[in-house]
Amino acid sequence: MYRNIWIFLCRFEINLKVGNCIALHINPRFDQNAIVRNSLLNMCWGLEERHLPCGMPLMRGQPFTIWIQCEAHCFKVAVNGLHQFEYNHRIHNLLQINLLEVDGDIMLANIQA
């Protein structure tokens, strides 16, 4: 479980990494009203997932909390306490995930594991 609190400024990404691979890439895109999810395996991006059943949960410039929970078959992601989506695992050895990377125009306020 990762619990992260940020104040969003423009555009950012969250990556859960295994070496040079990205097991989970989360990329909010306000210009497209989407949160893109993907994986980078063997230097190749997979198919993007964008569907948000409840619409875009983030508001530009507003603080928020993202919670990422690793389940047996997927990552479950909640924003501000509300479930938003699941992302099925595309790598098999989840214990190899060794890096949480946050990049872009964002001010990180807190991380909890």
C-alpha distances in whole Angstrom, upper triangle without the diagonal:
4,7,10,13,16,20,21,25,25,23,20,18,14,14,12,15,16,20,21,20,17,15,13,16,15,19,20,24,25,29,28,26,23,19,20,18,19,18,21,22,25,26,26,24,24,24,23,21,22,22,21,22,22,23,22,20,20,23,25,25,23,20,17,13,11,7,6,4,6,9,12,14,12,9,9,10,11,13,15,13,15,14,15,15,14,14,16,15,18,17,17,16,12,13,15,12,13,13,12,15,16,19,22,24,21,21,17,17,14,11,8,6
4,6,10,13,17,18,21,22,20,17,15,11,12,10,13,16,19,20,19,16,14,12,14,13,16,17,21,23,26,26,24,21,18,18,16,18,18,20,22,25,25,25,23,23,24,22,21,21,22,20,22,22,22,20,18,18,21,22,22,20,17,14,10,8,6,5,7,9,12,15,17,14,11,11,10,11,12,13,13,15,14,15,15,15,15,17,16,19,18,19,18,14,14,16,12,13,12,9,12,12,16,19,20,17,17,14,14,11,7,6,5
4,7,10,14,15,19,20,19,16,15,12,14,13,16,19,22,23,22,18,17,15,16,14,16,17,20,22,25,25,23,21,17,19,18,20,20,22,25,28,28,28,25,25,26,23,22,21,22,20,21,21,21,19,16,16,18,20,19,17,13,11,7,6,4,6,9,12,15,18,19,16,13,12,10,9,10,10,10,13,13,14,15,16,17,19,19,22,22,23,21,18,18,19,16,16,14,11,13,13,16,18,19,16,15,12,11,8,6,5,6
4,7,10,12,15,17,16,13,12,10,12,13,16,19,22,22,21,18,18,15,15,13,14,15,18,19,23,23,21,19,16,18,17,19,20,22,24,28,27,27,25,25,25,23,21,21,22,20,22,21,20,18,15,14,16,17,16,14,11,8,6,5,6,8,11,14,18,21,22,19,15,14,11,11,10,10,12,14,15,15,16,17,18,21,20,23,23,24,23,20,20,21,17,16,14,11,12,10,13,15,15,12,11,8,8,6,5,6,9
4,7,10,13,15,15,13,13,12,15,16,19,23,25,25,24,21,21,18,17,15,15,15,18,18,22,22,20,19,17,19,19,21,22,24,27,30,29,29,27,27,27,24,23,22,23,20,22,20,20,17,14,12,14,14,13,11,7,6,4,6,9,12,15,18,21,25,25,22,18,16,13,12,10,9,12,14,16,16,18,19,20,23,24,26,26,28,27,23,24,24,21,20,17,14,14,11,14,15,14,10,9,7,6,5,7,9,12
4,6,9,12,12,10,12,11,15,17,20,23,25,25,24,21,21,18,17,14,14,13,16,16,19,20,18,18,15,18,18,21,22,24,27,30,29,29,26,27,27,24,22,21,22,20,23,21,20,16,14,11,12,11,10,9,6,6,7,8,11,14,17,20,23,27,27,23,20,18,15,14,11,11,14,16,17,17,19,21,21,25,25,26,27,29,28,25,26,26,22,21,18,14,13,10,12,12,10,7,6,5,5,7,9,12,15
4,7,10,11,11,13,14,17,20,23,26,28,27,27,23,24,21,19,16,15,13,15,14,18,19,18,18,16,19,20,23,24,26,29,32,30,30,28,29,28,25,24,22,23,21,23,21,19,16,14,10,10,9,6,6,4,7,9,11,15,17,21,24,27,30,30,26,23,21,18,16,13,12,16,18,19,19,21,23,24,27,28,29,30,32,32,28,29,29,25,24,21,17,16,12,13,12,9,6,5,7,7,10,12,16,19
4,6,7,8,11,12,16,19,22,26,27,26,25,22,23,20,17,14,12,10,12,11,14,16,15,15,14,16,18,21,23,24,28,30,28,28,25,26,26,22,21,19,21,19,22,20,18,14,12,9,8,6,5,6,6,8,11,12,15,17,21,24,27,30,29,26,22,21,17,16,13,13,17,18,19,18,20,22,22,26,27,28,29,32,31,28,29,29,25,25,21,17,15,12,11,9,7,5,7,9,10,13,15,18,20
4,7,8,12,14,18,21,24,27,28,27,27,24,25,22,19,16,14,12,12,11,13,16,15,16,15,18,20,22,24,25,29,31,29,29,26,27,27,23,23,21,23,21,24,22,20,16,15,11,10,7,5,8,10,12,14,15,19,21,25,27,30,33,32,29,25,24,21,20,17,17,21,22,23,21,23,25,25,29,29,30,31,34,34,31,32,31,27,27,23,20,17,13,12,9,5,5,7,11,13,16,18,21,24
4,7,11,14,17,21,23,27,27,26,25,22,24,21,17,15,11,10,9,8,10,13,13,14,13,15,18,20,22,23,27,29,27,26,23,25,24,21,21,19,21,20,23,22,19,15,15,11,10,7,8,11,12,14,16,16,20,21,25,27,30,33,32,28,25,24,21,20,17,19,22,22,23,21,22,24,24,27,28,28,30,33,33,30,32,31,27,27,23,20,17,13,11,8,5,7,10,13,16,18,20,23,25
4,7,11,14,17,19,23,24,22,21,19,20,17,14,11,8,7,7,8,10,11,12,12,11,12,14,16,18,19,23,26,23,22,20,21,21,17,18,16,18,18,21,20,17,14,14,11,11,9,10,13,13,14,16,15,18,19,23,24,27,30,28,25,22,22,18,18,16,18,21,21,21,19,19,21,21,24,24,25,26,29,30,27,29,28,24,24,20,17,14,11,9,6,5,7,11,13,16,18,19,22,23
4,7,10,14,16,20,20,19,18,15,17,14,11,9,6,7,8,10,12,14,14,12,10,11,12,14,16,17,20,23,21,20,18,19,19,16,17,16,18,18,21,21,18,15,15,12,13,11,12,14,13,13,14,13,16,16,20,21,24,27,26,22,19,19,16,17,15,17,20,20,20,18,18,19,18,22,22,22,23,26,26,24,25,24,20,20,16,13,11,7,6,4,6,6,10,11,14,16,16,19,20
4,7,10,12,16,17,16,15,12,13,10,7,6,4,7,9,12,14,15,15,12,10,9,10,11,12,13,17,20,18,17,15,16,17,14,14,14,17,17,20,20,18,15,15,13,15,14,15,16,15,14,14,12,14,14,17,18,21,24,22,19,16,17,14,15,14,17,19,19,19,16,16,17,15,18,18,18,19,22,22,20,22,20,17,17,14,11,8,6,5,6,9,9,12,12,15,16,15,17,18
4,7,10,13,15,15,13,10,11,8,6,5,7,9,12,15,18,17,17,14,11,11,10,11,11,13,16,19,18,18,15,16,17,15,15,15,17,17,20,21,19,16,16,14,17,16,17,17,16,14,13,10,12,10,14,15,18,20,20,16,13,14,12,14,13,16,18,18,17,15,15,15,14,16,16,16,17,20,19,17,18,17,13,14,10,7,6,5,7,9,12,11,13,11,14,14,12,14,15
4,6,10,11,11,10,6,7,6,5,6,9,12,15,18,20,20,20,17,13,12,10,10,9,10,13,15,15,15,13,14,16,14,15,16,19,19,22,23,22,19,19,18,20,20,21,21,19,17,16,13,13,11,14,14,17,19,18,15,12,14,13,16,16,19,20,20,19,17,16,15,13,15,14,14,14,17,16,14,15,14,10,11,8,6,5,6,8,11,15,14,16,14,17,16,14,15,15
4,7,10,11,9,6,6,5,7,9,12,15,18,21,24,23,22,19,15,14,11,11,9,10,12,15,15,16,14,15,17,16,16,18,20,20,23,24,23,21,21,20,23,23,24,23,21,19,17,13,13,10,12,11,14,16,16,13,11,13,13,16,17,20,20,21,19,18,16,15,12,14,12,12,11,14,13,10,11,10,7,8,6,5,6,9,12,15,18,17,18,16,18,17,14,14,13
4,6,7,6,4,6,7,9,12,14,18,21,24,26,25,25,22,18,16,14,12,9,9,10,12,13,14,13,15,17,17,18,20,23,23,26,27,27,25,24,23,26,26,27,27,25,23,20,17,17,14,15,13,16,17,17,15,13,16,16,19,21,24,24,25,22,21,19,18,15,15,13,12,11,13,12,10,11,8,5,6,5,6,7,11,13,16,20,19,20,18,21,19,16,17,15
4,6,5,6,7,10,12,15,18,21,24,27,29,28,28,25,21,19,16,14,11,10,9,11,12,14,14,15,19,19,20,23,25,26,29,30,30,28,28,27,30,30,30,30,28,26,24,20,19,16,17,14,17,17,17,16,15,18,19,22,24,27,27,27,25,24,22,20,16,16,13,12,9,11,9,9,9,6,5,6,7,9,11,14,16,20,23,23,24,22,24,22,19,19,17
4,6,8,10,13,14,17,19,23,25,29,30,30,30,27,24,21,19,16,13,11,10,10,11,14,15,17,20,21,22,25,28,29,32,33,32,30,30,29,32,31,32,32,30,28,26,23,22,20,20,18,21,21,21,20,19,22,22,25,27,30,30,31,28,27,25,23,20,20,16,15,12,14,12,12,12,8,8,8,8,11,12,15,17,20,24,23,25,23,26,24,21,22,20
4,7,10,12,13,16,18,21,23,27,28,27,28,25,22,19,17,14,11,8,8,8,8,11,12,15,18,19,21,23,26,28,31,32,31,29,29,28,31,30,31,32,30,28,27,24,23,20,22,20,22,22,22,20,19,23,23,26,27,30,31,31,29,27,25,23,20,19,17,14,13,15,14,14,15,12,11,11,10,12,12,15,16,19,22,23,25,23,26,25,22,24,22
4,6,9,10,14,16,20,22,25,27,25,26,23,20,17,14,11,8,5,5,7,7,9,10,11,15,15,17,20,23,25,28,29,29,27,27,26,29,29,30,30,29,27,25,22,21,18,19,17,19,19,18,17,16,20,20,23,25,28,28,28,26,24,22,19,16,16,13,11,9,12,12,12,13,10,9,11,10,12,12,15,16,19,22,23,25,23,26,25,22,23,21
4,5,6,10,12,16,18,22,24,22,23,19,16,14,11,8,5,5,7,9,9,10,9,10,13,13,15,17,20,21,24,26,25,23,23,23,26,25,27,27,25,23,21,18,18,15,16,14,17,18,16,14,13,16,16,20,21,24,25,25,22,20,18,16,13,13,11,10,9,12,12,11,13,11,9,10,9,10,10,12,13,16,20,20,22,20,23,22,19,20,19
4,7,10,13,17,19,23,25,23,23,19,16,14,10,8,5,7,8,11,12,12,11,11,13,13,14,16,19,20,22,24,24,22,22,22,26,26,27,27,25,23,21,17,16,13,13,11,13,14,13,11,10,13,14,18,19,23,23,22,20,18,16,13,10,10,7,7,6,9,10,8,11,10,7,10,10,10,11,14,16,19,22,21,23,21,24,22,19,19,17
4,6,10,13,16,19,21,20,19,16,12,10,7,6,5,8,10,14,14,13,11,11,12,11,11,13,16,16,19,21,20,19,19,19,22,22,24,24,22,19,17,14,13,10,12,11,13,14,13,10,8,11,11,14,16,19,20,19,17,15,13,11,8,9,8,9,9,12,13,11,13,13,10,12,11,10,10,12,14,16,19,18,20,19,21,20,17,18,16
4,6,10,13,16,18,17,17,13,10,8,5,5,6,8,11,15,14,13,10,11,12,10,10,12,15,15,19,20,19,17,17,17,19,20,21,21,20,18,17,13,14,12,14,14,16,18,16,13,11,13,12,15,15,19,20,19,17,15,13,13,10,12,11,11,13,16,17,14,17,16,12,14,12,10,9,10,11,13,16,16,18,17,20,19,17,19,18
4,7,10,13,15,14,14,10,7,6,5,7,9,12,15,18,17,16,13,13,13,10,10,10,13,13,16,17,15,13,13,13,16,16,18,18,17,15,14,11,12,10,13,14,17,19,17,14,11,12,10,12,12,16,17,16,15,12,11,12,10,13,13,14,16,19,19,17,19,19,15,16,14,11,10,10,11,12,14,14,16,15,18,18,16,18,18
4,6,10,12,11,11,8,5,5,6,9,11,13,17,20,18,17,13,14,14,10,10,10,13,13,17,17,15,12,13,12,14,14,16,16,16,15,15,12,14,14,17,18,20,23,21,17,15,15,13,14,13,17,19,18,17,14,13,14,13,16,17,17,19,22,23,20,23,22,18,19,17,14,12,10,10,10,12,12,15,15,18,19,18,20,20
4,6,9,9,8,6,4,6,9,12,15,17,20,23,22,20,17,17,16,12,12,10,12,11,15,15,12,9,10,8,10,10,13,13,14,13,13,12,14,15,18,20,22,25,23,19,16,16,13,13,12,15,17,16,16,13,13,15,15,18,19,20,22,25,26,23,26,25,21,22,20,16,15,12,12,11,11,11,15,15,18,19,18,21,22
4,5,5,6,5,6,7,11,13,17,18,22,25,22,21,17,18,16,13,12,10,13,12,16,16,12,9,11,10,11,10,13,15,16,15,17,15,18,18,22,23,25,28,26,22,20,19,16,17,15,18,20,19,19,15,16,18,17,21,22,22,24,28,29,26,29,28,25,26,23,20,17,15,14,12,12,13,17,18,20,22,22,24,25
4,5,5,6,8,10,14,17,20,22,26,28,26,24,21,21,20,16,15,12,14,13,16,15,11,8,10,8,8,8,11,13,15,15,17,16,19,20,24,25,28,30,28,25,22,21,18,18,15,17,20,19,19,16,17,20,20,23,25,26,28,31,32,30,32,31,28,28,25,22,20,17,16,13,13,14,17,18,21,22,23,25,27
4,6,8,10,12,16,18,21,23,26,29,26,25,21,22,20,16,16,13,15,15,18,17,14,11,14,12,12,11,14,16,18,18,21,20,23,23,27,28,30,33,31,27,25,24,21,21,19,21,24,22,22,19,20,22,22,25,27,27,30,33,34,32,34,33,30,31,28,25,22,20,18,15,15,16,20,22,24,26,26,29,30
4,5,9,10,13,16,19,21,25,27,25,23,19,19,17,13,13,10,12,12,15,15,11,10,13,12,13,13,16,18,20,19,21,19,22,22,25,27,28,31,28,25,23,22,19,20,18,21,23,21,20,17,17,20,19,23,24,25,27,31,32,30,33,32,29,30,28,25,23,20,19,17,17,18,22,23,25,27,27,29,30
4,7,10,13,16,20,22,26,29,27,25,21,20,18,14,13,9,10,10,12,12,8,6,9,9,10,11,15,15,17,16,18,17,20,20,23,25,27,29,27,23,21,20,17,17,15,17,20,18,17,14,15,18,18,22,24,25,27,30,32,30,32,32,29,30,27,24,22,20,19,17,17,18,21,22,24,25,25,27,28
4,6,9,13,16,19,22,25,24,21,18,17,15,11,9,6,8,7,11,11,8,6,9,10,12,12,16,16,18,16,17,15,17,17,20,22,23,26,23,20,18,17,14,15,13,16,18,16,15,12,12,15,15,18,20,21,24,27,28,26,29,28,25,27,24,21,20,18,17,16,17,17,20,21,23,24,23,25,26
4,7,10,14,16,20,23,21,20,16,15,14,10,8,6,8,8,11,12,9,7,9,9,12,13,16,16,16,14,15,12,14,14,17,18,20,22,20,17,14,14,11,12,11,15,16,15,13,10,10,12,12,15,17,18,20,24,25,22,25,25,21,23,21,18,17,15,15,14,15,15,18,18,21,21,20,22,22
4,7,10,13,16,19,18,16,12,12,10,6,6,5,8,10,13,15,13,11,13,13,16,16,19,19,19,17,17,14,16,15,17,18,20,22,19,16,14,14,12,14,14,18,19,18,16,12,11,12,11,14,15,15,18,21,23,21,24,23,20,22,20,17,16,15,15,15,16,17,20,20,22,23,21,23,23
4,7,10,13,17,16,14,10,9,9,6,5,6,9,11,14,16,15,13,15,15,18,19,21,21,21,18,17,14,15,13,15,15,16,18,16,12,11,12,11,14,14,18,19,17,15,12,10,10,8,10,11,12,14,17,19,17,20,19,17,19,17,15,14,14,15,16,18,18,21,20,23,22,20,21,21
4,7,10,13,13,10,7,6,6,5,6,9,12,14,17,19,18,17,18,19,22,22,24,24,24,21,20,17,17,14,16,15,17,18,15,13,12,14,13,17,18,21,22,21,18,15,13,12,8,10,10,9,12,15,17,15,19,18,15,18,16,15,14,15,16,17,20,20,23,22,25,24,22,23,22
4,6,10,10,8,6,6,8,8,10,13,16,18,21,23,22,21,21,22,25,25,27,27,26,24,22,18,18,15,16,15,17,17,15,13,12,15,15,19,20,24,24,23,20,18,15,13,10,10,9,7,9,12,14,13,16,15,13,15,14,14,14,15,16,18,21,21,24,23,26,25,22,23,21
4,7,6,5,4,6,10,11,13,16,19,21,24,26,25,24,24,24,27,27,28,29,28,26,24,21,21,18,19,18,20,20,18,16,15,18,19,22,23,27,27,27,24,22,19,17,14,14,12,9,10,14,15,14,17,15,13,15,14,14,14,16,16,18,21,22,25,24,27,26,23,25,23
4,5,5,6,8,11,13,15,19,21,24,27,29,28,27,28,28,30,30,32,32,31,29,27,24,23,20,21,18,20,19,17,16,17,20,21,24,26,29,30,29,26,24,21,19,15,14,12,8,8,11,13,13,16,13,13,15,15,16,16,19,19,21,25,26,28,27,30,28,26,26,25
4,6,8,10,14,16,19,22,25,27,30,33,31,30,31,31,34,33,35,35,34,32,31,27,27,24,24,22,23,22,21,20,20,24,24,28,30,33,33,33,30,28,25,23,19,18,15,12,11,14,15,16,18,15,15,17,17,19,18,21,21,23,27,28,30,29,32,31,28,29,27
4,7,10,13,15,18,21,24,27,30,32,30,29,30,29,32,31,33,34,33,31,30,27,27,24,25,23,25,25,23,21,21,24,25,28,29,32,33,33,30,28,25,23,20,19,17,14,13,17,17,18,20,17,16,18,17,18,17,19,19,21,25,26,28,28,31,30,28,29,28
4,6,10,12,15,18,21,24,27,29,28,27,28,28,30,30,32,33,32,31,29,26,26,23,24,23,24,24,21,20,20,23,23,27,28,31,32,31,28,26,23,21,18,17,16,12,13,17,18,19,21,19,18,20,19,19,18,20,20,21,25,26,29,28,32,31,29,30,29
4,7,8,12,14,18,20,23,26,24,23,25,24,27,27,29,30,29,27,26,23,23,21,22,21,22,22,20,18,18,20,20,23,24,28,29,28,25,22,19,18,15,15,14,11,13,16,18,18,21,19,17,19,18,18,17,18,18,19,22,24,27,26,29,29,27,28,27
4,6,9,13,15,18,21,24,23,22,24,24,27,27,30,30,30,27,26,23,23,20,21,19,20,20,17,16,16,19,19,22,24,27,28,26,23,20,17,16,12,12,12,9,12,15,17,17,21,19,18,20,20,19,19,20,20,21,24,25,28,28,30,30,27,28,27
4,7,10,12,16,18,21,20,20,22,23,25,26,29,29,29,27,26,22,23,20,21,20,21,21,18,16,16,18,18,21,23,26,27,25,22,19,16,15,12,12,13,11,14,17,20,20,23,22,20,23,22,21,21,21,21,22,25,25,29,28,31,30,28,29,28
4,6,10,13,16,18,17,16,18,19,22,22,25,25,26,23,23,20,20,18,20,19,20,21,18,15,15,16,16,19,19,23,24,22,19,16,13,13,10,12,13,12,15,19,21,20,23,22,20,23,21,20,19,19,19,19,22,22,26,25,28,28,26,27,26
4,6,9,12,15,14,14,16,17,20,21,24,24,24,21,21,18,18,16,18,17,18,19,16,13,13,14,13,16,17,21,21,19,16,12,10,10,8,10,12,12,16,19,21,20,23,23,21,23,22,20,20,19,20,20,22,22,25,25,27,27,25,26,25
4,6,10,12,10,10,13,14,17,18,21,21,22,19,19,17,18,17,18,19,20,22,19,16,15,14,13,15,15,19,20,17,15,11,9,11,10,13,16,16,19,22,24,23,26,26,23,25,23,21,20,19,19,19,21,21,24,24,26,26,25,26,26
4,6,9,8,10,12,14,17,19,22,22,22,20,20,17,18,17,19,19,20,21,18,16,15,14,13,14,15,18,18,15,13,9,8,10,11,13,17,18,21,24,26,24,27,27,25,27,26,23,23,22,22,22,23,23,26,26,27,27,26,27,27
4,6,5,7,9,11,14,17,20,19,20,17,17,15,16,16,17,19,19,22,19,16,15,13,11,11,12,15,15,12,10,7,7,10,12,15,18,19,23,25,27,24,28,28,25,27,26,23,23,21,22,22,22,22,24,24,25,25,24,25,25
4,6,9,10,14,16,19,22,21,21,19,18,17,17,17,18,20,20,22,20,17,16,14,13,12,13,15,15,12,10,7,8,11,13,16,20,22,25,27,29,26,29,30,28,30,29,26,26,25,26,25,26,25,27,26,27,27,26,27,27
4,7,7,11,14,17,20,18,19,16,16,15,16,17,19,21,22,24,22,19,18,15,13,12,11,13,13,10,9,7,9,13,16,19,22,24,27,29,31,28,31,32,29,31,29,26,26,24,25,25,25,23,25,25,26,26,25,26,26
4,6,9,11,14,17,16,18,15,16,15,17,18,20,22,23,26,24,20,19,16,14,13,12,14,15,12,12,9,11,14,16,20,23,24,27,30,31,29,32,32,29,31,29,25,25,23,23,22,22,21,23,24,25,25,25,26,27
4,6,8,11,14,13,14,13,14,13,16,17,19,22,23,26,24,21,18,16,13,12,10,12,14,12,12,9,11,15,16,20,22,24,27,29,31,28,30,31,27,29,26,23,22,20,20,19,18,18,20,20,21,22,22,24,25
4,7,10,13,11,12,9,11,10,13,15,17,20,22,25,24,20,17,15,11,9,7,8,11,9,10,8,11,14,16,20,22,24,27,29,30,27,29,30,26,27,25,22,21,19,19,19,18,16,18,18,19,19,20,21,22
4,7,9,8,9,7,10,10,13,15,19,21,23,27,26,22,19,17,13,11,8,9,12,11,13,11,13,17,18,22,24,25,27,30,31,27,29,30,26,27,24,20,19,16,17,16,14,13,15,15,16,17,18,20,22
4,6,6,8,9,12,13,16,19,22,25,27,31,29,26,22,20,17,15,11,11,15,14,16,14,17,20,22,26,27,29,31,34,34,31,33,33,29,29,26,23,21,18,18,16,14,13,15,16,17,18,20,22,24
4,6,9,10,13,15,18,20,24,27,29,32,31,27,24,23,19,17,14,14,18,18,19,17,20,23,23,27,29,30,32,35,35,32,34,33,29,29,26,23,21,17,16,14,11,11,13,15,16,18,20,23,25
4,7,9,13,15,19,21,25,28,30,34,33,29,26,24,20,18,15,14,18,19,21,19,22,25,26,29,30,32,33,36,36,33,34,34,30,30,26,22,21,17,16,14,11,10,10,13,14,16,19,22,24
4,6,10,13,16,19,23,26,28,32,31,28,24,22,18,16,12,11,15,16,18,17,20,23,25,28,30,31,33,35,35,32,33,33,29,29,26,22,21,17,17,16,13,11,11,13,12,15,17,20,23
4,7,10,14,17,20,23,26,30,30,26,22,20,17,14,11,9,13,15,17,17,20,22,23,27,28,30,31,33,33,29,30,30,27,26,23,20,19,15,16,15,13,10,9,10,9,11,14,16,19
4,7,10,13,16,20,22,26,26,22,19,17,13,10,7,6,10,11,13,13,16,19,20,24,25,27,28,30,30,26,27,28,24,24,21,18,17,15,16,16,14,11,11,10,10,11,12,14,17
4,7,10,13,16,19,23,23,20,16,14,10,8,6,5,8,10,12,12,15,16,18,21,22,25,26,27,27,23,24,25,21,21,19,15,16,14,16,17,16,13,12,11,10,9,10,11,13
4,7,10,13,16,20,19,16,12,10,7,6,5,6,8,9,10,10,12,13,14,18,18,21,22,24,23,20,21,22,18,19,17,13,14,12,15,16,16,13,14,11,12,11,10,11,12
4,7,10,13,16,17,14,10,8,6,5,6,8,8,9,9,10,11,12,13,16,17,19,20,21,21,17,19,20,17,17,16,13,15,14,17,19,19,16,17,14,14,12,10,9,10
4,7,10,13,13,10,7,6,5,7,9,11,11,12,10,10,10,10,10,13,13,16,16,18,17,14,15,16,13,15,14,11,13,13,17,19,20,18,18,16,16,14,11,11,10
4,6,10,11,8,6,5,6,9,12,14,12,13,11,12,11,9,10,12,12,15,16,16,16,12,14,16,13,15,15,13,16,17,20,22,24,21,22,19,19,17,14,12,10
4,7,8,6,5,6,9,12,15,17,16,16,13,14,12,10,10,10,9,13,12,12,12,9,10,13,11,13,14,13,16,18,21,24,26,24,24,21,22,19,16,14,12
4,6,5,6,7,11,13,17,19,17,17,14,15,13,10,10,9,9,13,13,12,12,10,12,15,14,16,18,17,20,21,24,27,29,27,28,25,26,23,20,18,15
4,6,8,10,14,17,21,23,21,20,17,18,15,12,11,9,8,12,12,10,11,9,11,14,14,17,19,19,22,24,27,29,32,30,31,28,29,26,23,21,18
4,7,10,13,16,20,23,21,20,16,16,13,9,9,6,6,9,10,9,11,10,13,15,15,18,20,19,22,23,26,29,31,30,31,28,30,27,24,22,20
4,6,10,13,16,20,18,17,13,13,10,6,5,4,5,9,10,11,12,10,14,15,14,17,18,17,19,20,23,25,27,26,27,25,26,24,21,20,18
4,6,10,13,16,15,14,11,11,8,6,5,6,7,10,12,13,13,11,13,15,13,15,15,14,16,17,20,22,24,22,24,21,23,20,17,17,15
4,7,10,13,12,11,7,8,6,5,7,9,10,14,15,16,17,14,17,18,16,18,18,16,18,18,21,22,24,22,23,21,22,20,17,16,15
4,7,10,9,9,6,6,6,6,8,11,13,16,17,19,19,16,18,20,17,19,17,15,16,16,18,20,21,19,20,18,19,17,15,15,14
4,7,6,5,4,5,7,9,12,15,17,20,21,23,23,20,22,23,20,21,20,17,18,17,19,20,21,18,19,17,17,16,15,15,15
4,5,5,7,7,10,12,14,18,20,22,24,25,26,22,24,25,22,23,21,17,18,16,18,18,18,16,17,15,15,15,14,15,16
4,6,9,10,13,15,18,21,23,26,27,29,29,25,27,28,24,25,23,19,20,18,20,20,20,17,17,15,15,14,14,15,16
4,7,9,12,14,17,20,22,25,26,27,28,24,25,27,24,25,24,20,22,20,22,23,23,20,20,18,17,16,15,15,16
4,6,10,12,15,19,21,24,26,27,28,24,26,28,25,26,25,22,23,21,23,24,24,21,22,20,20,19,18,18,18
4,6,9,12,15,17,20,22,24,25,21,24,25,23,24,23,20,22,21,23,24,24,22,23,21,21,20,19,18,18
4,7,10,14,16,19,21,23,24,21,24,25,22,24,23,20,20,19,21,22,22,20,22,21,21,21,19,19,20
4,7,10,13,15,18,20,21,19,22,23,20,23,22,19,20,19,21,22,23,22,24,22,23,22,20,20,20
4,6,9,12,15,16,18,16,19,20,18,21,20,18,19,20,22,23,25,23,25,23,25,23,21,20,19
4,6,9,11,13,15,13,17,18,15,18,18,16,18,18,20,22,24,23,25,23,25,23,21,21,19
4,6,9,11,13,12,16,16,15,18,19,18,19,21,23,25,27,26,28,26,28,26,23,23,21
4,6,7,10,8,12,13,12,15,16,16,18,20,22,24,27,26,28,26,28,26,23,22,20
4,7,10,10,13,13,12,16,17,17,18,20,22,24,27,27,29,27,29,28,25,24,22
4,6,7,10,10,10,13,15,16,17,20,22,25,28,28,29,27,29,27,24,24,21
4,6,9,9,10,14,16,18,20,23,25,28,31,30,32,29,31,29,25,24,21
4,5,6,8,11,14,16,19,22,24,28,31,30,31,28,30,27,23,22,19
4,5,6,9,12,13,16,19,22,25,28,27,28,25,26,24,20,19,16
4,6,8,11,13,16,20,23,26,29,28,28,25,26,23,20,18,15
4,6,9,12,15,18,21,24,28,26,27,24,26,24,20,19,16
4,6,8,11,15,17,21,24,23,24,21,23,20,17,16,13
4,7,10,14,16,20,23,22,22,19,21,19,15,15,13
4,6,10,13,16,19,18,18,16,18,16,13,14,12
4,7,10,14,16,15,15,13,15,13,10,11,11
4,6,10,13,12,13,11,14,13,11,14,14
4,7,10,8,10,8,12,12,11,14,15
4,7,7,10,10,14,14,14,17,18
4,6,9,10,14,16,16,20,21
4,7,10,13,16,17,20,22
4,6,9,12,13,17,19
4,6,9,12,15,18
4,6,8,12,15
4,7,11,14
4,7,10
4,7
4
